[in-house]
Amino acid sequence: MKFADFIAPESISASLQAIDKEGAIREMAQSLLDAGRIEKTQFDSIIKAILKREELGSTGIGRGVAVPHTKHASVDKLVGTVAVSKEGVDFASLDGETVHLFFLLVSPMDRPGDHLRALENISRQLRNDTFCRFLKQAKSPAEIQLLLDEADNNQFGS
Amino acid sequence: MVENTITRTVTVRNRQGIHARPATLIAQLGRRFDAQIVLVKDHERALCTDVLHVLALGLLAGQSLTVEATGPQAEEAVEAMARLIHEELPQIED
């Protein structure tokens, strides 16, 4: 599953402002709402579900990356966003490091395969240090989009 | 003394496959042992304590993987990891 299949381009942020976990999640969900990818009436429910998932265990998986996510009945296909925090956010990550790269995913209720494939793609690309570095240094959403396109075209050899 | 590598093949049984939460549980378990534990799917290898690499294996329900451990606690590590993946993960809902 390529980034183009699930990342909403208009929601990408190169300068996440939030300074804590809940703030980061809210800011990214807001960007999906503004992009028309989630419904306004479902916004609070989606936030609550993502935060509930975080209670099971942080999605800060190490190496400065977090993948907050939830399943939700209001979406009929996987939707996601990417955000970069220059300052870093304390996400209670597995390795104790702050998070700079976020991929937030909202999946339909009964399509675990799509969610896993998206995670697989995200992880494969982020194994590449160059890709990670470029993402963290991106100065604009357009730059991030370009990097995602290059990754989809296997230009990072991941 | 030559260190042996202990291996065990297991099947992923939880319906949603090895997504973020199982991968994190695998990493947390791996840190408890004095052993290097590697998960192998086809020819791809992932150090179990690296969640990103484990997720990159893209393990779906029904797929097989091999758990390889080397080190003083290799046997216990393989047993525990196989039990986690084969028995315990299916009982955990995400």
Boltz contact constraints between the chains, C-beta under 6 A:
constraints:
  - contact:
      token1: [A, 57]
      token2: [B, 21]
      max_distance: 6.0
  - contact:
      token1: [A, 57]
      token2: [B, 24]
      max_distance: 6.0
  - contact:
      token1: [A, 59]
      token2: [B, 20]
      max_distance: 6.0
  - contact:
      token1: [A, 61]
      token2: [B, 51]
      max_distance: 6.0
  - contact:
      token1: [A, 62]
      token2: [B, 51]
      max_distance: 6.0
  - contact:
      token1: [A, 63]
      token2: [B, 52]
      max_distance: 6.0
  - contact:
      token1: [A, 67]
      token2: [B, 20]
      max_distance: 6.0
  - contact:
      token1: [A, 112]
      token2: [B, 16]
      max_distance: 6.0
  - contact:
      token1: [A, 116]
      token2: [B, 17]
      max_distance: 6.0
  - contact:
      token1: [A, 116]
      token2: [B, 19]
      max_distance: 6.0
  - contact:
      token1: [A, 119]
      token2: [B, 19]
      max_distance: 6.0
  - contact:
      token1: [A, 119]
      token2: [B, 55]
      max_distance: 6.0
  - contact:
      token1: [A, 120]
      token2: [B, 58]
      max_distance: 6.0
  - contact:
      token1: [A, 123]
      token2: [B, 52]
      max_distance: 6.0
  - contact:
      token1: [A, 123]
      token2: [B, 55]
      max_distance: 6.0
  - contact:
      token1: [A, 123]
      token2: [B, 56]
      max_distance: 6.0
  - contact:
      token1: [A, 124]
      token2: [B, 56]
      max_distance: 6.0
  - contact:
      token1: [A, 126]
      token2: [B, 52]
      max_distance: 6.0
  - contact:
      token1: [A, 127]
      token2: [B, 52]
      max_distance: 6.0
  - contact:
      token1: [A, 127]
      token2: [B, 56]
      max_distance: 6.0
